[in-house]
């Protein structure tokens, strides 16, 4: 795990300043504190930079990136991990390829030489974002892993294309404009983003499973995109043949165990995140069986019994003999780190769980660990979220009677009452564009779309005018591939849409990589091993949600290692207590509002309408406001704070200067012998 960045000039003769490349690495030194490397191909106007976190091959000189092939035709900068690399390296070695390091990154050069880049991609198993320049074709390609576990962004400037693992890496380049766009602001305030977009004007995210291909034609860079992998849920016509339960259970068990075994591979110790859900519990159980010594498990706890999962997690830890370390967060502590979290997430957050995760990863790093296994992806694959199950009940159970569906829906709503107004919409919402695409408006988007109705009134008049008649649902629908949605089971449709929207930008983003790598922590999600996923999408809907059991197939596959209480436990959304649940939290939130949502701060940023913001704050503190409404208002206020912090940290501040100062503080300098160029 690392951070990458780079430049591809329109004019190949235009020199690239090494100091800019080093500053781009320094601004993301949290992703790679173990050293900086950079290389340029001066007659092609190409430069890559890299900040390294040493996980595989700890030799600082041997594994330093960027890598350049022996024939000088290929240059690579890579963030992430390729699993099963030892087997692939042995195969390539037997075919005459020579390796200079033990790094998994070096595989990519040899695989590309043997198969071509597109032919190499199916062999890559893991989470990654990388850049590869092929001199023969004068072509730069940016590639992101199949789910978007690792971030990767790009923008075009008058000088050329700039890319990086984080948005701040782009902003470290003096030619990159720093401005929050009107539509980006709109989506930050409703939490739901259009795939491939960011809060900032002209800044794009490489989408999961996508290649961004940049080629120079007549002195100008041309950009095109290509999808190399997608989920490919089966068509309804292909779901006619089904196997018995045992086949699905056994196959899942086999692929799940293999995924965990591969992700335990590292040259440093590997720990586990542990909550009270079966996702992290099953990972811990298998990891404990794979290792000789007790597994280290880290758990975050909250000072509110409705949200705290430490007691149930202890049962799993004790059952497998893990060494559990619990990090408790209390009162308004989370709000003290809100601005720090936004610096790393680079987007709005609706719940302070993000900050709890930031503090947890900080604790894990201080405990001496750099790698953890984590449970992201299980809810997406096996319909764990209540919104997904709600759509299964409403649209995917044709054989059930109306009474059976009504009973299940009443049970689901009651068991998830804490999340009304947040994960579950208070009122059903129909978005015409999404309904036309899907056949109904997915419940997993409804609560966020309902927030969208409130957004125009919160915007500064200039942004309100710029987004007049804008439909966020239509923008999201237009960004999705209809061929992946048409003629699928309703549960497949909503799982696909959740994975392409909130999963990538929220679960894997501000609740995953961004807050883990803020503390130089590599998080590995076994459920997202694509060999496991390609089987999981074939599961019949009733193997995912049966009766009142979510994630049915996973429960049955791992039943033997789960304590009974965990086996029986329904999915519980892992969130931090909202501010309105505690006086100390309310006080801490109010302190942030006084600083970032004052009339003066709002006027300086030019993003929001001060009168509308004050009305939101008043409704939130009014004891007569219903709890479900206060839950939603809590999220809205977090969004308002977020966008103000985004402006302060990324627009108002001189990021190029900050990056240069950080490179000087780190003593990452262009004259150092460890930093070399390639002519």
Residue pairs with C-beta under 8 A, 6 or more apart in sequence:
1 31
1 32
1 53
1 55
1 79
1 80
1 81
1 150
1 517
1 522
2 31
2 32
2 50
2 51
2 52
2 53
2 65
2 78
2 79
2 80
2 165
3 25
3 28
3 29
3 30
3 31
3 32
3 50
3 51
3 79
3 164
3 165
3 166
3 169
3 517
4 48
4 49
4 50
4 51
4 65
4 77
4 78
4 79
4 129
4 130
4 131
4 152
4 163
4 164
4 165
5 21
5 24
5 25
5 28
5 48
5 49
5 50
5 77
5 162
5 163
5 164
5 165
5 169
5 170
5 172
6 21
6 24
6 46
6 47
6 48
6 49
6 77
6 131
6 140
6 162
6 163
6 164
7 16
7 20
7 21
7 45
7 46
7 47
7 159
7 160
7 161
7 162
7 173
8 45
8 46
8 133
8 140
8 160
8 161
8 163
8 214
8 216
8 221
9 16
9 45
9 46
9 159
9 160
10 45
10 158
10 159
10 160
10 216
10 219
10 220
10 221
11 45
11 160
11 219
12 43
12 44
12 45
12 138
12 216
13 43
13 45
14 45
14 159
14 160
15 42
16 40
16 42
16 45
16 46
16 47
18 38
18 40
18 47
18 670
18 675
18 677
19 660
19 663
19 670
20 172
20 173
20 174
20 656
21 38
21 40
21 47
21 48
21 49
22 36
22 38
22 49
22 663
22 668
22 669
22 670
22 675
23 172
23 656
23 659
23 660
23 662
23 663
24 49
24 164
24 169
24 172
24 173
24 659
25 32
25 36
25 37
25 38
25 49
25 50
25 51
25 663
25 668
26 36
26 51
26 172
26 659
26 660
26 662
26 663
26 665
26 666
26 668
27 166
27 168
27 169
27 171
27 172
27 655
27 658
27 659
27 662
28 51
28 164
28 165
28 166
28 168
28 169
29 36
29 51
29 662
29 666
29 668
30 344
30 517
30 518
30 519
30 520
31 51
31 53
31 79
31 165
31 166
31 517
31 520
32 50
32 51
32 52
32 53
32 520
33 51
33 53
33 520
34 52
34 53
34 54
34 60
35 51
35 52
35 60
35 64
35 674
36 49
36 50
36 51
36 52
36 663
36 666
36 668
36 674
36 675
37 49
37 50
37 52
37 64
37 65
37 66
37 674
37 675
37 676
38 47
38 48
38 49
38 50
38 66
38 670
38 675
38 676
38 677
39 47
39 48
39 66
39 68
39 75
39 676
39 677
39 678
40 46
40 47
40 48
40 677
40 678
40 679
41 47
41 75
41 133
41 135
41 678
41 679
42 677
42 679
43 679
44 133
44 135
44 138
45 160
46 75
46 133
46 140
48 65
48 66
48 75
48 76
48 77
48 131
48 133
49 66
49 77
50 64
50 65
50 66
50 77
52 60
52 63
52 64
52 65
53 370
53 517
53 520
53 522
54 60
54 63
54 267
54 268
55 81
55 266
55 267
55 268
55 370
55 371
55 522
56 63
56 81
56 85
56 102
56 103
56 104
56 265
56 266
56 267
57 63
57 101
57 102
57 103
57 267
58 267
58 268
59 101
59 102
60 674
61 674
62 100
62 101
62 102
62 103
63 101
63 102
63 103
63 105
64 674
65 76
65 77
65 78
65 105
66 75
66 76
66 77
67 75
67 76
67 77
67 78
67 103
67 105
67 106
67 109
68 74
68 75
68 76
68 678
69 75
69 109
69 113
72 135
72 678
73 134
73 135
73 136
74 109
74 112
74 113
74 132
74 133
74 134
74 135
75 132
75 133
75 135
75 678
76 105
76 108
76 109
76 130
76 131
76 132
76 133
77 130
77 131
78 105
78 108
78 128
78 129
78 130
78 131
79 128
79 129
79 130
79 150
79 152
79 165
80 126
80 127
80 128
80 129
80 130
80 145
80 149
80 150
81 104
81 126
81 127
81 128
81 522
81 524
82 88
82 104
82 105
82 107
82 108
82 124
82 125
82 126
82 128
83 104
83 125
83 126
83 262
83 263
83 265
83 529
84 125
84 262
85 104
85 107
86 265
88 107
88 111
88 123
89 99
89 106
89 107
92 99
92 107
92 110
92 111
92 114
93 99
95 114
97 110
97 113
97 114
99 106
99 110
100 106
105 130
107 123
107 124
108 120
108 124
108 130
108 132
111 119
111 120
111 123
111 124
112 120
112 132
112 134
114 120
115 123
117 132
117 134
117 141
117 143
117 211
118 211
118 228
121 143
121 228
121 229
125 262
125 529
125 530
125 531
126 145
127 145
127 147
127 149
127 150
127 524
127 525
127 528
128 143
128 144
128 145
128 150
129 142
129 143
129 144
129 145
129 150
129 151
129 152
129 165
129 206
130 142
130 143
131 140
131 141
131 142
131 143
131 163
132 140
132 141
132 143
133 139
133 140
133 141
134 141
137 215
138 215
138 216
139 213
139 214
139 215
140 161
140 213
140 214
140 215
141 211
141 212
141 213
141 214
142 152
142 154
142 163
142 206
142 211
142 212
142 214
143 152
143 206
143 210
143 211
143 212
143 228
144 150
144 151
144 152
144 206
144 207
144 208
144 209
144 210
145 208
145 209
146 208
146 209
146 229
146 528
146 530
146 533
147 208
147 209
147 377
147 499
147 503
147 504
147 508
147 528
148 205
148 207
148 208
148 504
148 508
148 509
149 376
149 508
149 512
149 513
149 525
149 528
150 165
150 513
151 165
151 166
151 205
151 509
151 513
151 514
152 163
152 164
152 165
152 205
152 206
153 163
153 164
153 165
153 166
153 167
153 169
153 170
153 198
153 203
153 204
153 205
153 206
154 161
154 162
154 163
154 164
154 170
154 203
154 204
154 206
154 212
155 161
155 162
155 163
155 170
155 176
155 202
155 203
155 204
156 162
156 202
156 221
156 223
157 173
157 175
157 176
157 177
158 175
159 175
160 221
161 214
161 221
161 223
162 170
162 173
162 175
162 176
163 169
163 170
164 170
164 172
166 346
166 514
167 198
167 200
167 203
167 346
167 650
168 343
168 346
168 650
168 655
168 659
170 176
170 203
171 178
171 650
171 655
171 656
172 655
172 656
172 658
172 659
173 656
174 656
177 201
177 202
178 200
178 650
178 651
178 655
179 200
179 201
179 651
180 188
180 199
180 200
180 201
180 607
180 643
180 646
180 647
180 651
181 199
181 200
181 201
181 202
182 459
182 462
182 463
182 466
182 467
183 194
183 197
183 466
183 467
183 470
183 475
184 197
184 198
184 199
184 200
184 201
185 199
185 459
185 463
185 607
185 643
186 452
186 455
186 459
186 463
186 467
186 470
186 472
187 193
187 194
187 197
187 199
187 472
188 199
188 347
188 348
188 639
188 642
188 643
188 646
189 348
189 451
189 455
189 458
189 459
189 636
189 639
189 640
189 643
190 448
190 449
190 451
190 452
190 455
190 472
190 639
191 348
191 350
191 448
191 451
191 502
191 506
191 635
191 639
192 445
192 448
192 449
192 451
192 452
192 472
192 476
192 501
192 502
193 347
193 501
193 505
194 472
194 475
194 476
194 479
195 205
195 207
195 476
195 479
195 480
195 500
195 501
195 504
195 505
196 204
196 205
196 206
196 207
196 479
197 204
197 205
198 204
198 205
198 346
198 347
199 346
199 347
199 348
199 643
199 646
200 650
204 212
205 505
206 212
207 225
207 227
207 504
208 500
208 504
209 227
209 228
209 229
209 230
210 225
210 226
210 227
210 228
211 225
211 226
211 227
211 228
212 223
212 224
212 225
213 223
213 224
213 225
213 226
214 221
214 222
214 223
215 221
215 222
215 224
216 222
227 481
229 530
230 481
230 484
231 484
231 496
231 499
231 533
231 537
232 484
232 534
232 537
233 484
233 488
233 489
233 492
233 493
233 495
233 496
233 537
234 488
234 492
234 537
234 538
235 487
235 488
236 487
236 488
236 489
237 487
239 489
239 540
242 540
245 543
245 553
245 556
248 539
248 540
248 543
248 553
249 553
249 556
249 557
250 557
251 535
252 532
252 535
252 536
252 539
252 553
252 554
252 557
253 557
253 558
255 529
255 531
255 532
255 535
256 282
256 286
256 526
256 527
256 532
256 554
256 557
256 558
257 286
258 529
258 531
258 532
259 526
259 527
259 529
259 531
259 532
260 283
260 286
260 287
260 290
260 373
260 526
261 290
262 529
263 270
263 373
263 524
263 526
263 529
264 270
264 287
264 290
264 291
264 373
266 371
268 369
268 370
268 371
269 296
269 368
269 369
269 370
269 371
270 287
270 369
270 371
270 372
270 373
270 524
271 295
271 296
271 297
271 298
271 364
271 369
271 371
271 372
271 373
272 280
272 283
272 284
272 287
272 295
272 296
272 297
272 298
272 322
272 372
272 373
272 374
273 280
273 297
273 298
273 299
273 360
273 372
273 373
273 374
273 375
273 523
274 280
274 281
274 284
274 297
274 298
274 299
274 313
274 316
274 317
274 322
274 324
275 281
275 299
275 300
275 309
275 313
275 375
275 574
276 309
276 310
276 311
276 312
276 313
276 316
276 566
276 569
276 572
277 309
277 375
277 378
277 384
277 569
277 571
277 572
277 574
278 378
278 551
278 554
278 555
278 558
278 562
278 566
278 567
278 569
279 375
279 376
279 377
279 378
279 379
279 384
279 527
279 551
279 554
280 313
280 374
280 375
281 313
281 316
281 562
281 566
282 554
282 558
282 561
282 562
283 373
283 374
283 375
283 526
284 295
284 297
284 316
284 317
284 320
284 322
284 373
285 316
285 319
285 320
285 558
285 561
285 562
286 558
286 561
287 295
287 373
288 294
288 295
288 320
288 321
288 322
289 320
289 561
294 321
294 322
294 323
295 320
295 322
295 323
296 322
296 323
296 325
296 367
296 369
297 313
297 317
297 322
297 323
297 324
297 325
298 324
298 325
298 326
298 327
298 360
298 363
298 364
298 367
298 369
298 372
299 309
299 310
299 313
299 317
299 324
299 325
299 326
299 327
300 326
300 327
300 328
300 329
300 356
300 357
300 359
300 360
301 308
301 309
301 310
301 326
301 327
301 328
301 329
302 308
302 328
302 329
302 356
302 576
302 577
303 328
303 329
303 330
303 331
303 577
303 582
304 577
304 581
304 582
306 418
306 577
306 581
307 418
307 575
307 576
307 577
309 572
309 574
310 326
310 328
312 565
312 566
312 569
313 324
313 326
314 324
315 563
315 565
315 566
316 322
316 562
316 563
316 566
317 324
319 561
319 562
319 563
320 561
325 363
325 367
327 359
327 360
327 363
329 356
329 359
329 576
330 584
331 582
331 584
331 585
331 588
332 582
332 584
332 585
332 587
332 588
332 589
332 591
333 359
333 588
334 352
334 355
334 356
334 359
334 576
334 585
334 588
335 352
335 355
335 579
335 585
335 588
335 589
335 591
335 592
336 588
337 355
337 358
337 359
338 352
338 355
338 592
338 641
338 645
339 645
339 649
340 358
340 518
341 349
341 354
341 355
341 358
341 510
341 515
341 518
342 348
342 349
342 642
342 645
342 646
342 649
343 645
343 649
344 358
344 514
344 515
344 517
344 518
345 354
345 509
345 510
345 514
345 515
346 514
346 646
346 650
347 505
347 509
347 510
347 642
347 646
348 638
348 639
348 642
348 643
348 646
349 355
349 510
349 638
349 639
349 642
350 422
350 635
350 638
350 639
351 422
351 575
351 576
351 578
351 634
351 635
351 638
352 576
352 579
352 638
353 511
353 574
353 575
353 576
354 510
354 511
354 515
355 515
355 576
356 576
357 511
357 515
357 516
358 515
358 518
358 519
361 372
361 515
361 516
361 518
361 519
361 521
361 523
362 518
362 519
364 372
364 519
364 521
365 519
365 520
365 521
369 521
370 520
370 521
370 522
371 521
371 522
371 523
371 524
372 516
372 521
372 522
372 523
372 524
373 523
373 524
373 525
373 526
374 512
374 523
374 524
374 525
375 525
375 527
376 507
376 508
376 511
376 512
376 523
376 525
376 527
376 528
377 525
377 527
377 528
377 533
378 384
378 527
378 551
378 554
379 385
379 388
379 551
379 571
380 495
380 498
380 499
380 503
380 507
381 495
381 527
381 533
381 536
381 537
381 544
382 536
382 539
382 544
382 550
382 551
382 552
382 553
382 554
383 389
383 392
383 491
383 495
383 541
383 544
383 545
383 550
383 551
384 550
384 551
384 571
385 423
385 444
385 498
385 571
385 573
386 412
386 415
386 416
386 419
386 423
386 424
386 571
386 573
387 423
387 424
387 442
387 443
387 444
387 446
387 447
387 494
387 498
388 443
388 444
388 491
388 494
388 495
388 498
388 545
389 412
389 545
389 550
390 409
390 412
390 424
390 443
391 440
391 442
391 443
391 444
391 490
391 491
391 494
392 490
392 491
392 494
392 541
392 544
392 545
393 400
393 405
393 408
393 409
393 412
394 405
394 409
394 440
394 443
395 439
395 440
395 490
396 489
396 490
396 491
396 541
397 404
397 405
397 408
400 408
408 548
411 548
413 420
413 424
415 570
416 423
416 424
416 573
418 573
419 573
419 575
419 631
420 426
420 628
420 631
421 447
421 628
421 629
421 630
421 631
421 632
422 447
422 575
422 631
422 632
422 635
423 447
423 573
424 443
424 447
425 443
425 446
425 447
425 449
425 450
426 447
426 450
426 628
426 629
426 632
427 450
428 446
429 441
429 446
429 449
429 450
430 440
430 441
431 441
431 445
431 449
431 471
431 473
431 474
431 477
432 473
432 474
433 471
433 473
433 474
433 476
433 477
433 478
434 441
434 442
434 445
434 473
434 476
434 477
435 441
436 477
437 477
437 480
437 482
437 485
438 485
438 493
438 494
438 497
439 490
439 493
440 490
441 449
441 473
442 493
442 494
442 497
442 498
443 494
444 494
444 497
444 498
444 501
444 502
445 473
445 476
445 497
445 501
445 502
447 632
448 502
449 472
449 473
450 632
451 632
451 635
451 636
452 472
452 473
454 636
456 464
456 467
456 468
457 464
457 609
457 612
458 608
458 609
458 612
458 613
458 616
458 636
458 640
459 467
459 607
459 608
459 609
460 606
460 607
460 608
460 609
461 609
462 606
463 607
464 609
476 501
480 497
480 500
484 496
485 493
485 496
485 497
488 496
489 541
491 541
491 544
491 545
492 537
492 541
512 523
512 525
513 523
516 522
516 523
526 532
527 533
539 553
542 552
543 552
543 553
544 550
544 551
544 552
544 553
545 551
545 552
546 552
548 570
549 555
549 570
550 570
550 571
551 571
555 562
555 567
559 567
577 585
578 585
578 630
578 631
578 634
578 635
579 585
579 586
579 588
579 589
579 634
579 637
580 586
580 620
580 627
580 630
580 631
580 634
586 621
589 637
592 641
593 617
593 637
593 641
595 601
596 640
596 641
596 644
596 645
596 648
597 608
597 613
597 617
597 637
597 640
597 641
597 644
599 610
601 644
602 608
602 609
602 610
602 613
602 644
603 610
604 652
605 643
605 644
605 647
605 648
605 651
605 652
607 643
607 644
607 647
608 640
608 643
608 644
613 640
616 633
616 636
616 637
616 640
617 637
619 625
619 629
619 633
620 630
620 633
620 634
620 637
625 633
663 669
668 675
669 675
